[in-house]
């Protein structure tokens, strides 16, 4: 099966809030709730070659801090950036702005 760019689905905001609440009530008061990534960085990532979507990896940096690592993916389900240590080509997005402290102001 090839990726088409239509993977995933939109969900009701009330369902999203319930799921977020489910996570956050067990995560602890200092846990990262989310990360913000800018439009321009997404555009760079998706502007690579045959990019049709993004794969988001849960990761920990060398200091043990949880991170999100985003990699563009082709219709053939391959990462554009090779993150297996064999190659250094391709863009990989990291360093989103975490909440807290960069939280929704509403």
C-alpha positions in Angstrom: 0.0 0.0 0.0 1.4 3.4 -0.9 0.7 6.5 1.2 -1.6 9.0 -0.6 -1.4 12.1 1.6 -4.9 11.4 3.0 -3.8 9.3 6.0 -5.2 10.2 9.4 -8.5 11.8 10.1 -9.9 14.9 11.6 -11.6 14.3 15.0 -14.2 16.3 17.0 -12.5 18.9 19.2 -14.4 17.6 22.2 -12.9 14.1 21.6 -9.5 15.6 21.2 -9.9 17.5 24.5 -11.0 14.3 26.3 -8.0 12.4 25.0 -5.6 15.2 25.9 -7.1 15.4 29.4 -6.8 11.6 29.7 -3.0 11.9 29.1 -2.4 15.1 31.1 -4.2 13.9 34.3 -1.6 11.1 34.6 1.4 13.0 33.2 2.3 15.0 36.2 2.4 18.8 36.7 5.7 19.4 35.0 5.2 17.1 32.0 5.4 18.5 28.5 1.9 18.8 27.1 2.6 19.6 23.5 5.2 21.2 21.2 4.8 23.9 18.6 6.5 23.7 15.2 6.3 26.6 12.8 4.7 26.6 9.4 7.9 27.5 7.6 9.7 24.5 9.1 6.9 22.2 8.1 7.0 23.7 4.6 10.8 23.0 4.4 10.2 19.4 5.6 7.4 18.7 3.2 9.2 20.5 0.3 11.7 17.7 0.0 11.4 15.5 -3.1 8.4 13.2 -3.0 7.3 14.1 0.5 3.7 13.3 1.0 3.5 13.4 4.8 5.3 13.4 8.1 6.3 10.6 10.4 6.7 11.7 14.0 9.1 9.7 16.2 9.0 9.8 20.0 12.6 10.2 21.1 15.0 11.1 24.0 18.0 13.3 23.5 21.4 12.5 25.0 20.4 14.2 28.3 17.2 11.9 28.5 14.8 14.7 27.6 11.8 13.6 25.6 11.6 14.9 22.1 9.6 14.7 18.9 11.6 14.1 15.8 9.8 14.7 12.5 10.8 13.2 9.2 9.2 13.6 5.7 7.9 10.4 4.1 7.4 9.3 0.5 4.3 7.6 -1.0 6.3 4.3 -0.8 6.4 4.7 3.0 10.1 5.5 3.1 11.7 8.3 5.2 13.3 10.9 3.0 16.0 11.5 5.6 17.9 8.3 6.5 18.0 8.3 10.3 19.5 4.8 10.6 23.1 6.1 10.8 24.0 5.1 7.2 23.4 8.5 5.6 23.2 12.2 6.5 21.0 13.5 3.7 17.6 14.9 4.2 16.0 17.3 6.7 14.9 16.2 10.1 12.8 18.6 12.3 13.3 18.9 16.0 13.3 21.6 18.7 9.7 22.4 18.8 8.7 24.9 21.4 7.3 22.9 24.4 4.3 23.7 26.6 5.0 24.6 29.2 6.2 27.3 28.9 5.0 28.1 25.4 1.3 27.3 26.0 -2.0 28.3 24.5 -2.9 31.8 25.8 -6.7 31.3 25.6 
